[in-house]
Structures are given as C-alpha cells and as structure tokens.
Amino acid sequence: MSQSDTGLLARVFHPQAVYLSATGDTLIHKTMAEYFPIVAAREAPAARGEPRADRIVGIAFAGPKTATARVNCAIGPKFFTDCLTLILDEGRWQIISKVFHWEERTT
C-alpha cells in the first residue's frame, strides 16, 4: 500500500478477494478489479515521504488452510485497522478478504 504497487498487491490478494468497509454512511464493497485502479491512480504514500506506521496486531489460524490477521497502517490522515482473511490456495497464502475500519489520525 505504501508504494501503491498493484503488481505487488496482486501477489498477496487472491484474484477473487473482496474489499469491504462499513466506516461511514455507505458500505464499501469492491472486487480487486475495481480496487486496484484506485490504488494505481493515487500518489503513493512513500512518494510523499510518509513514514510507515504498520503493525501486525495478531494472527490466528482457523484451520490448516484458513487464517485471520489483524493489522494496522496509516495512509495520509487516516489510521486503518484491517481484518484480513487468508487462505492457502495452490500452495500459496493469499488474502481472500480485507474488511477494514478507519479513523482520522490525531497525530
């Protein structure tokens, strides 16, 4: 996300992954085909010199092919909490869903 590199994102997101957020008044629901052009069109946080504020809060396995990860990051004025669901598909772990909440940063 820091690089706005959809090539790298395509390696970690499953092609059928979904992107969701209930923050705000309207549910956001996108496919990767809808989401990647948005990422590609914006200026990369790294290009703006934004410091990284990434943190893995926790990872839990639900089975041998399913896991969840809760992570934090900040982009611009927003602080994100992402709930990622991962699956092991064809020998590779990939994100199948990203459900997130964001808040305005205070610092």
A tleap script that builds the chain and sets N, CA, C and O, in Angstrom:
source leaprc.protein.ff14SB
mol = sequence {
  NMET SER GLN SER ASP THR GLY LEU LEU ALA
  ARG VAL PHE HIE PRO GLN ALA VAL TYR LEU
  SER ALA THR GLY ASP THR LEU ILE HIE LYS
  THR MET ALA GLU TYR PHE PRO ILE VAL ALA
  ALA ARG GLU ALA PRO ALA ALA ARG GLY GLU
  PRO ARG ALA ASP ARG ILE VAL GLY ILE ALA
  PHE ALA GLY PRO LYS THR ALA THR ALA ARG
  VAL ASN CYS ALA ILE GLY PRO LYS PHE PHE
  THR ASP CYS LEU THR LEU ILE LEU ASP GLU
  GLY ARG TRP GLN ILE ILE SER LYS VAL PHE
  HIE TRP GLU GLU ARG THR CTHR
}
set mol.1.N position { 0.818 -1.188 0.000 }
set mol.1.CA position { 0.000 0.000 0.000 }
set mol.1.C position { 0.862 1.253 0.000 }
set mol.1.O position { 0.515 2.250 -0.632 }
set mol.2.N position { 1.969 1.203 0.697 }
set mol.2.CA position { 2.846 2.369 0.784 }
set mol.2.C position { 3.399 2.762 -0.580 }
set mol.2.O position { 3.620 3.942 -0.851 }
set mol.3.N position { 3.618 1.780 -1.427 }
set mol.3.CA position { 4.165 2.026 -2.764 }
set mol.3.C position { 3.086 2.230 -3.825 }
set mol.3.O position { 3.391 2.653 -4.939 }
set mol.4.N position { 1.831 1.934 -3.493 }
set mol.4.CA position { 0.716 1.945 -4.459 }
set mol.4.C position { 1.040 1.039 -5.650 }
set mol.4.O position { 0.715 1.361 -6.793 }
set mol.5.N position { 1.678 -0.086 -5.369 }
set mol.5.CA position { 2.128 -1.023 -6.402 }
set mol.5.C position { 1.119 -2.161 -6.543 }
set mol.5.O position { 1.108 -3.093 -5.740 }
set mol.6.N position { 0.283 -2.077 -7.557 }
set mol.6.CA position { -0.742 -3.100 -7.748 }
set mol.6.C position { -0.144 -4.435 -8.181 }
set mol.6.O position { -0.773 -5.475 -7.989 }
set mol.7.N position { 1.030 -4.432 -8.747 }
set mol.7.CA position { 1.700 -5.691 -9.071 }
set mol.7.C position { 2.025 -6.480 -7.812 }
set mol.7.O position { 1.818 -7.692 -7.755 }
set mol.8.N position { 2.535 -5.784 -6.810 }
set mol.8.CA position { 2.809 -6.446 -5.524 }
set mol.8.C position { 1.512 -6.857 -4.839 }
set mol.8.O position { 1.427 -7.949 -4.276 }
set mol.9.N position { 0.506 -5.994 -4.883 }
set mol.9.CA position { -0.774 -6.335 -4.263 }
set mol.9.C position { -1.400 -7.557 -4.911 }
set mol.9.O position { -2.013 -8.376 -4.226 }
set mol.10.N position { -1.255 -7.690 -6.228 }
set mol.10.CA position { -1.822 -8.841 -6.940 }
set mol.10.C position { -1.168 -10.150 -6.504 }
set mol.10.O position { -1.762 -11.219 -6.649 }
set mol.11.N position { 0.033 -10.072 -5.978 }
set mol.11.CA position { 0.698 -11.278 -5.488 }
set mol.11.C position { 0.143 -11.728 -4.140 }
set mol.11.O position { 0.166 -12.920 -3.833 }
set mol.12.N position { -0.354 -10.795 -3.332 }
set mol.12.CA position { -0.833 -11.165 -2.000 }
set mol.12.C position { -2.349 -11.284 -1.906 }
set mol.12.O position { -2.860 -11.969 -1.020 }
set mol.13.N position { -3.075 -10.628 -2.807 }
set mol.13.CA position { -4.532 -10.743 -2.820 }
set mol.13.C position { -4.953 -11.818 -3.816 }
set mol.13.O position { -4.482 -11.832 -4.953 }
set mol.14.N position { -5.824 -12.704 -3.400 }
set mol.14.CA position { -6.404 -13.703 -4.290 }
set mol.14.C position { -7.209 -12.960 -5.364 }
set mol.14.O position { -7.813 -11.930 -5.065 }
set mol.15.N position { -7.230 -13.457 -6.595 }
set mol.15.CA position { -7.986 -12.758 -7.649 }
set mol.15.C position { -9.477 -12.581 -7.325 }
set mol.15.O position { -10.113 -11.660 -7.837 }
set mol.16.N position { -10.032 -13.448 -6.487 }
set mol.16.CA position { -11.456 -13.344 -6.131 }
set mol.16.C position { -11.669 -12.631 -4.792 }
set mol.16.O position { -12.764 -12.677 -4.233 }
set mol.17.N position { -10.630 -11.975 -4.281 }
set mol.17.CA position { -10.721 -11.305 -2.986 }
set mol.17.C position { -11.721 -10.153 -3.021 }
set mol.17.O position { -12.005 -9.581 -4.073 }
set mol.18.N position { -12.240 -9.834 -1.854 }
set mol.18.CA position { -13.159 -8.708 -1.704 }
set mol.18.C position { -12.558 -7.693 -0.732 }
set mol.18.O position { -11.758 -8.027 0.141 }
set mol.19.N position { -12.976 -6.446 -0.921 }
set mol.19.CA position { -12.504 -5.291 -0.169 }
set mol.19.C position { -13.744 -4.621 0.392 }
set mol.19.O position { -14.605 -4.174 -0.365 }
set mol.20.N position { -13.846 -4.547 1.728 }
set mol.20.CA position { -15.073 -4.068 2.365 }
set mol.20.C position { -14.790 -3.122 3.520 }
set mol.20.O position { -13.799 -3.267 4.236 }
set mol.21.N position { -15.686 -2.145 3.689 }
set mol.21.CA position { -15.637 -1.288 4.867 }
set mol.21.C position { -17.027 -0.761 5.170 }
set mol.21.O position { -17.776 -0.379 4.271 }
set mol.22.N position { -17.358 -0.748 6.455 }
set mol.22.CA position { -18.634 -0.181 6.902 }
set mol.22.C position { -18.412 1.176 7.563 }
set mol.22.O position { -19.354 1.753 8.106 }
set mol.23.N position { -17.180 1.697 7.529 }
set mol.23.CA position { -16.904 3.018 8.079 }
set mol.23.C position { -17.653 4.045 7.239 }
set mol.23.O position { -17.635 3.972 6.011 }
set mol.24.N position { -18.291 4.971 7.871 }
set mol.24.CA position { -19.061 5.979 7.141 }
set mol.24.C position { -20.503 5.541 6.960 }
set mol.24.O position { -20.963 4.587 7.586 }
set mol.25.N position { -21.198 6.246 6.104 }
set mol.25.CA position { -22.633 6.006 5.924 }
set mol.25.C position { -22.962 4.924 4.907 }
set mol.25.O position { -24.060 4.368 4.931 }
set mol.26.N position { -22.035 4.620 4.021 }
set mol.26.CA position { -22.299 3.690 2.935 }
set mol.26.C position { -21.315 2.527 2.975 }
set mol.26.O position { -20.111 2.736 3.119 }
set mol.27.N position { -21.818 1.314 2.849 }
set mol.27.CA position { -20.957 0.140 2.775 }
set mol.27.C position { -20.106 0.213 1.511 }
set mol.27.O position { -20.618 0.450 0.417 }
set mol.28.N position { -18.810 0.008 1.675 }
set mol.28.CA position { -17.898 -0.074 0.530 }
set mol.28.C position { -17.659 -1.548 0.261 }
set mol.28.O position { -17.272 -2.292 1.162 }
set mol.29.N position { -17.889 -1.974 -0.977 }
set mol.29.CA position { -17.678 -3.360 -1.383 }
set mol.29.C position { -17.091 -3.342 -2.783 }
set mol.29.O position { -17.742 -2.899 -3.729 }
set mol.30.N position { -15.868 -3.820 -2.916 }
set mol.30.CA position { -15.200 -3.815 -4.222 }
set mol.30.C position { -14.513 -5.155 -4.471 }
set mol.30.O position { -14.109 -5.860 -3.546 }
set mol.31.N position { -14.399 -5.472 -5.747 }
set mol.31.CA position { -13.566 -6.590 -6.173 }
set mol.31.C position { -12.154 -6.052 -6.373 }
set mol.31.O position { -11.949 -4.838 -6.343 }
set mol.32.N position { -11.200 -6.914 -6.573 }
set mol.32.CA position { -9.841 -6.455 -6.843 }
set mol.32.C position { -9.781 -5.702 -8.173 }
set mol.32.O position { -9.013 -4.749 -8.307 }
set mol.33.N position { -10.578 -6.116 -9.151 }
set mol.33.CA position { -10.619 -5.421 -10.445 }
set mol.33.C position { -11.108 -3.981 -10.275 }
set mol.33.O position { -10.719 -3.101 -11.043 }
set mol.34.N position { -11.944 -3.742 -9.290 }
set mol.34.CA position { -12.424 -2.381 -9.016 }
set mol.34.C position { -11.454 -1.608 -8.117 }
set mol.34.O position { -11.306 -0.394 -8.258 }
set mol.35.N position { -10.804 -2.304 -7.207 }
set mol.35.CA position { -9.952 -1.662 -6.214 }
set mol.35.C position { -8.567 -1.295 -6.748 }
set mol.35.O position { -8.078 -0.203 -6.460 }
set mol.36.N position { -7.933 -2.158 -7.504 }
set mol.36.CA position { -6.566 -1.909 -7.968 }
set mol.36.C position { -6.423 -0.618 -8.774 }
set mol.36.O position { -5.440 0.094 -8.568 }
set mol.37.N position { -7.342 -0.274 -9.680 }
set mol.37.CA position { -7.192 1.004 -10.390 }
set mol.37.C position { -7.225 2.225 -9.462 }
set mol.37.O position { -6.593 3.240 -9.755 }
set mol.38.N position { -7.947 2.135 -8.363 }
set mol.38.CA position { -7.981 3.228 -7.386 }
set mol.38.C position { -6.602 3.399 -6.756 }
set mol.38.O position { -6.103 4.516 -6.617 }
set mol.39.N position { -5.995 2.274 -6.379 }
set mol.39.CA position { -4.656 2.306 -5.788 }
set mol.39.C position { -3.646 2.844 -6.800 }
set mol.39.O position { -2.808 3.678 -6.458 }
set mol.40.N position { -3.723 2.375 -8.029 }
set mol.40.CA position { -2.769 2.776 -9.061 }
set mol.40.C position { -2.864 4.265 -9.390 }
set mol.40.O position { -1.869 4.880 -9.774 }
set mol.41.N position { -4.044 4.842 -9.244 }
set mol.41.CA position { -4.257 6.244 -9.622 }
set mol.41.C position { -3.810 7.233 -8.551 }
set mol.41.O position { -3.628 8.414 -8.846 }
set mol.42.N position { -3.631 6.778 -7.326 }
set mol.42.CA position { -3.276 7.729 -6.277 }
set mol.42.C position { -1.763 7.831 -6.104 }
set mol.42.O position { -1.014 6.906 -6.419 }
set mol.43.N position { -1.346 8.972 -5.598 }
set mol.43.CA position { 0.065 9.154 -5.313 }
set mol.43.C position { 0.452 8.230 -4.158 }
set mol.43.O position { -0.242 8.167 -3.143 }
set mol.44.N position { 1.542 7.531 -4.321 }
set mol.44.CA position { 1.998 6.588 -3.300 }
set mol.44.C position { 2.397 7.328 -2.032 }
set mol.44.O position { 3.077 8.352 -2.104 }
set mol.45.N position { 1.984 6.828 -0.876 }
set mol.45.CA position { 2.419 7.448 0.378 }
set mol.45.C position { 3.943 7.554 0.475 }
set mol.45.O position { 4.460 8.540 1.001 }
set mol.46.N position { 4.656 6.563 -0.020 }
set mol.46.CA position { 6.125 6.594 0.010 }
set mol.46.C position { 6.660 7.755 -0.825 }
set mol.46.O position { 7.664 8.367 -0.459 }
set mol.47.N position { 6.003 8.065 -1.939 }
set mol.47.CA position { 6.437 9.175 -2.790 }
set mol.47.C position { 6.238 10.524 -2.098 }
set mol.47.O position { 6.915 11.502 -2.414 }
set mol.48.N position { 5.301 10.559 -1.154 }
set mol.48.CA position { 5.061 11.788 -0.380 }
set mol.48.C position { 5.960 11.849 0.854 }
set mol.48.O position { 5.927 12.824 1.605 }
set mol.49.N position { 6.755 10.814 1.057 }
set mol.49.CA position { 7.647 10.776 2.203 }
set mol.49.C position { 6.958 10.445 3.513 }
set mol.49.O position { 7.488 10.735 4.585 }
set mol.50.N position { 5.771 9.834 3.436 }
set mol.50.CA position { 5.062 9.476 4.661 }
set mol.50.C position { 5.799 8.366 5.400 }
set mol.50.O position { 6.213 7.382 4.787 }
set mol.51.N position { 5.964 8.517 6.698 }
set mol.51.CA position { 6.592 7.439 7.466 }
set mol.51.C position { 5.635 6.258 7.576 }
set mol.51.O position { 4.417 6.432 7.615 }
set mol.52.N position { 6.199 5.068 7.624 }
set mol.52.CA position { 5.388 3.857 7.780 }
set mol.52.C position { 4.900 3.749 9.215 }
set mol.52.O position { 5.620 4.094 10.152 }
set mol.53.N position { 3.683 3.273 9.383 }
set mol.53.CA position { 3.108 3.059 10.716 }
set mol.53.C position { 2.370 1.728 10.711 }
set mol.53.O position { 1.219 1.643 11.138 }
set mol.54.N position { 3.038 0.695 10.225 }
set mol.54.CA position { 2.433 -0.625 10.079 }
set mol.54.C position { 2.672 -1.453 11.335 }
set mol.54.O position { 3.712 -1.350 11.986 }
set mol.55.N position { 1.664 -2.286 11.658 }
set mol.55.CA position { 1.799 -3.145 12.833 }
set mol.55.C position { 0.911 -4.364 12.656 }
set mol.55.O position { -0.255 -4.243 12.281 }
set mol.56.N position { 1.463 -5.532 12.924 }
set mol.56.CA position { 0.664 -6.756 12.980 }
set mol.56.C position { 0.153 -6.878 14.407 }
set mol.56.O position { 0.943 -7.017 15.341 }
set mol.57.N position { -1.161 -6.828 14.579 }
set mol.57.CA position { -1.768 -6.917 15.901 }
set mol.57.C position { -1.877 -8.382 16.317 }
set mol.57.O position { -1.630 -8.732 17.471 }
set mol.58.N position { -2.254 -9.240 15.351 }
set mol.58.CA position { -2.378 -10.656 15.678 }
set mol.58.C position { -2.686 -11.491 14.463 }
set mol.58.O position { -3.228 -11.008 13.469 }
set mol.59.N position { -2.327 -12.765 14.563 }
set mol.59.CA position { -2.615 -13.749 13.520 }
set mol.59.C position { -3.175 -14.983 14.222 }
set mol.59.O position { -2.650 -15.421 15.245 }
set mol.60.N position { -4.244 -15.535 13.658 }
set mol.60.CA position { -4.847 -16.744 14.232 }
set mol.60.C position { -5.201 -17.703 13.101 }
set mol.60.O position { -5.724 -17.300 12.063 }
set mol.61.N position { -4.906 -18.973 13.326 }
set mol.61.CA position { -5.266 -19.994 12.354 }
set mol.61.C position { -6.624 -20.577 12.713 }
set mol.61.O position { -6.886 -20.912 13.868 }
set mol.62.N position { -7.483 -20.692 11.706 }
set mol.62.CA position { -8.792 -21.322 11.880 }
set mol.62.C position { -8.747 -22.769 11.412 }
set mol.62.O position { -9.678 -23.533 11.664 }
set mol.63.N position { -7.699 -23.140 10.750 }
set mol.63.CA position { -7.505 -24.483 10.219 }
set mol.63.C position { -6.235 -24.492 9.400 }
set mol.63.O position { -5.534 -23.482 9.338 }
set mol.64.N position { -5.922 -25.615 8.768 }
set mol.64.CA position { -4.674 -25.710 8.019 }
set mol.64.C position { -4.632 -24.855 6.756 }
set mol.64.O position { -3.556 -24.625 6.203 }
set mol.65.N position { -5.797 -24.376 6.289 }
set mol.65.CA position { -5.834 -23.577 5.061 }
set mol.65.C position { -6.526 -22.227 5.234 }
set mol.65.O position { -6.809 -21.542 4.251 }
set mol.66.N position { -6.797 -21.844 6.484 }
set mol.66.CA position { -7.514 -20.598 6.736 }
set mol.66.C position { -6.907 -19.901 7.945 }
set mol.66.O position { -6.635 -20.528 8.969 }
set mol.67.N position { -6.700 -18.592 7.810 }
set mol.67.CA position { -6.161 -17.796 8.913 }
set mol.67.C position { -6.737 -16.387 8.853 }
set mol.67.O position { -7.260 -15.950 7.828 }
set mol.68.N position { -6.628 -15.697 9.971 }
set mol.68.CA position { -7.011 -14.294 10.007 }
set mol.68.C position { -5.841 -13.487 10.546 }
set mol.68.O position { -5.056 -13.969 11.362 }
set mol.69.N position { -5.742 -12.271 10.084 }
set mol.69.CA position { -4.721 -11.352 10.579 }
set mol.69.C position { -5.377 -10.003 10.820 }
set mol.69.O position { -6.198 -9.536 10.031 }
set mol.70.N position { -4.995 -9.399 11.921 }
set mol.70.CA position { -5.456 -8.035 12.215 }
set mol.70.C position { -4.227 -7.151 12.166 }
set mol.70.O position { -3.256 -7.377 12.889 }
set mol.71.N position { -4.274 -6.139 11.304 }
set mol.71.CA position { -3.114 -5.273 11.097 }
set mol.71.C position { -3.538 -3.806 11.125 }
set mol.71.O position { -4.692 -3.473 10.858 }
set mol.72.N position { -2.586 -2.944 11.453 }
set mol.72.CA position { -2.799 -1.505 11.426 }
set mol.72.C position { -1.846 -0.870 10.433 }
set mol.72.O position { -0.727 -1.343 10.236 }
set mol.73.N position { -2.301 0.205 9.812 }
set mol.73.CA position { -1.431 1.033 8.987 }
set mol.73.C position { -2.025 2.430 8.923 }
set mol.73.O position { -3.181 2.640 9.292 }
set mol.74.N position { -1.239 3.372 8.460 }
set mol.74.CA position { -1.704 4.741 8.306 }
set mol.74.C position { -1.348 5.221 6.909 }
set mol.74.O position { -0.243 4.993 6.415 }
set mol.75.N position { -2.306 5.887 6.287 }
set mol.75.CA position { -2.086 6.497 4.975 }
set mol.75.C position { -2.712 7.880 5.032 }
set mol.75.O position { -3.905 8.026 5.299 }
set mol.76.N position { -1.892 8.890 4.778 }
set mol.76.CA position { -2.403 10.253 4.856 }
set mol.76.C position { -2.964 10.514 6.238 }
set mol.76.O position { -2.335 10.169 7.239 }
set mol.77.N position { -4.141 11.119 6.308 }
set mol.77.CA position { -4.717 11.447 7.612 }
set mol.77.C position { -5.484 10.292 8.260 }
set mol.77.O position { -6.078 10.465 9.323 }
set mol.78.N position { -5.474 9.111 7.623 }
set mol.78.CA position { -6.289 8.004 8.110 }
set mol.78.C position { -5.450 6.908 8.757 }
set mol.78.O position { -4.375 6.552 8.275 }
set mol.79.N position { -5.977 6.383 9.870 }
set mol.79.CA position { -5.393 5.237 10.559 }
set mol.79.C position { -6.336 4.065 10.336 }
set mol.79.O position { -7.522 4.154 10.651 }
set mol.80.N position { -5.821 2.971 9.797 }
set mol.80.CA position { -6.628 1.822 9.407 }
set mol.80.C position { -6.420 0.631 10.331 }
set mol.80.O position { -5.306 0.366 10.782 }
set mol.81.N position { -7.494 -0.074 10.601 }
set mol.81.CA position { -7.443 -1.405 11.191 }
set mol.81.C position { -8.027 -2.340 10.151 }
set mol.81.O position { -9.203 -2.238 9.801 }
set mol.82.N position { -7.201 -3.252 9.659 }
set mol.82.CA position { -7.613 -4.214 8.642 }
set mol.82.C position { -7.802 -5.586 9.277 }
set mol.82.O position { -6.959 -6.044 10.049 }
set mol.83.N position { -8.898 -6.228 8.951 }
set mol.83.CA position { -9.149 -7.618 9.323 }
set mol.83.C position { -9.026 -8.426 8.037 }
set mol.83.O position { -9.904 -8.379 7.175 }
set mol.84.N position { -7.947 -9.153 7.921 }
set mol.84.CA position { -7.644 -9.901 6.702 }
set mol.84.C position { -7.946 -11.378 6.911 }
set mol.84.O position { -7.564 -11.961 7.925 }
set mol.85.N position { -8.631 -11.976 5.951 }
set mol.85.CA position { -8.835 -13.418 5.953 }
set mol.85.C position { -7.927 -13.986 4.869 }
set mol.85.O position { -7.945 -13.534 3.724 }
set mol.86.N position { -7.139 -14.978 5.246 }
set mol.86.CA position { -6.193 -15.585 4.315 }
set mol.86.C position { -6.557 -17.040 4.081 }
set mol.86.O position { -7.066 -17.724 4.968 }
set mol.87.N position { -6.284 -17.497 2.865 }
set mol.87.CA position { -6.490 -18.904 2.525 }
set mol.87.C position { -5.223 -19.440 1.866 }
set mol.87.O position { -4.474 -18.707 1.220 }
set mol.88.N position { -5.010 -20.717 2.046 }
set mol.88.CA position { -3.921 -21.406 1.365 }
set mol.88.C position { -4.513 -22.011 0.111 }
set mol.88.O position { -5.298 -22.957 0.186 }
set mol.89.N position { -4.143 -21.470 -1.047 }
set mol.89.CA position { -4.695 -21.904 -2.324 }
set mol.89.C position { -3.542 -22.207 -3.272 }
set mol.89.O position { -2.704 -21.345 -3.535 }
set mol.90.N position { -3.502 -23.415 -3.776 }
set mol.90.CA position { -2.457 -23.851 -4.704 }
set mol.90.C position { -1.063 -23.604 -4.133 }
set mol.90.O position { -0.155 -23.160 -4.836 }
set mol.91.N position { -0.915 -23.907 -2.822 }
set mol.91.CA position { 0.381 -23.820 -2.173 }
set mol.91.C position { 0.806 -22.421 -1.751 }
set mol.91.O position { 1.936 -22.241 -1.299 }
set mol.92.N position { -0.067 -21.422 -1.886 }
set mol.92.CA position { 0.281 -20.036 -1.541 }
set mol.92.C position { -0.764 -19.436 -0.615 }
set mol.92.O position { -1.964 -19.608 -0.829 }
set mol.93.N position { -0.306 -18.729 0.419 }
set mol.93.CA position { -1.213 -17.972 1.257 }
set mol.93.C position { -1.561 -16.667 0.555 }
set mol.93.O position { -0.676 -15.935 0.112 }
set mol.94.N position { -2.848 -16.385 0.460 }
set mol.94.CA position { -3.306 -15.142 -0.154 }
set mol.94.C position { -4.477 -14.570 0.643 }
set mol.94.O position { -5.222 -15.299 1.298 }
set mol.95.N position { -4.617 -13.262 0.572 }
set mol.95.CA position { -5.737 -12.584 1.220 }
set mol.95.C position { -6.979 -12.787 0.367 }
set mol.95.O position { -6.973 -12.472 -0.823 }
set mol.96.N position { -8.043 -13.310 0.965 }
set mol.96.CA position { -9.303 -13.512 0.255 }
set mol.96.C position { -10.323 -12.431 0.620 }
set mol.96.O position { -11.268 -12.180 -0.128 }
set mol.97.N position { -10.117 -11.789 1.790 }
set mol.97.CA position { -10.979 -10.659 2.131 }
set mol.97.C position { -10.228 -9.661 2.999 }
set mol.97.O position { -9.423 -10.020 3.858 }
set mol.98.N position { -10.524 -8.406 2.740 }
set mol.98.CA position { -9.997 -7.307 3.543 }
set mol.98.C position { -11.198 -6.500 4.010 }
set mol.98.O position { -11.861 -5.839 3.211 }
set mol.99.N position { -11.474 -6.557 5.304 }
set mol.99.CA position { -12.551 -5.773 5.904 }
set mol.99.C position { -11.868 -4.788 6.840 }
set mol.99.O position { -11.105 -5.185 7.721 }
set mol.100.N position { -12.143 -3.511 6.647 }
set mol.100.CA position { -11.379 -2.528 7.405 }
set mol.100.C position { -12.248 -1.420 7.982 }
set mol.100.O position { -13.373 -1.172 7.547 }
set mol.101.N position { -11.666 -0.765 8.986 }
set mol.101.CA position { -12.241 0.415 9.615 }
set mol.101.C position { -11.143 1.472 9.615 }
set mol.101.O position { -9.966 1.148 9.773 }
set mol.102.N position { -11.523 2.727 9.439 }
set mol.102.CA position { -10.524 3.783 9.530 }
set mol.102.C position { -11.030 4.926 10.397 }
set mol.102.O position { -12.232 5.143 10.548 }
set mol.103.N position { -10.065 5.649 10.961 }
set mol.103.CA position { -10.329 6.834 11.780 }
set mol.103.C position { -9.346 7.915 11.376 }
set mol.103.O position { -8.267 7.614 10.866 }
set mol.104.N position { -9.703 9.151 11.595 }
set mol.104.CA position { -8.769 10.257 11.370 }
set mol.104.C position { -7.659 10.157 12.408 }
set mol.104.O position { -7.915 9.928 13.590 }
set mol.105.N position { -6.416 10.335 11.945 }
set mol.105.CA position { -5.285 10.323 12.873 }
set mol.105.C position { -5.285 11.585 13.724 }
set mol.105.O position { -5.650 12.665 13.259 }
set mol.106.N position { -4.878 11.433 14.958 }
set mol.106.CA position { -4.823 12.589 15.845 }
set mol.106.C position { -3.420 13.184 15.906 }
set mol.106.O position { -3.250 14.317 16.356 }
set mol.107.N position { -2.401 12.424 15.453 }
set mol.107.CA position { -1.034 12.943 15.449 }
set mol.107.C position { -0.373 12.692 14.131 }
set mol.107.O position { 0.786 13.061 13.941 }
savepdb mol mol.pdb
quit
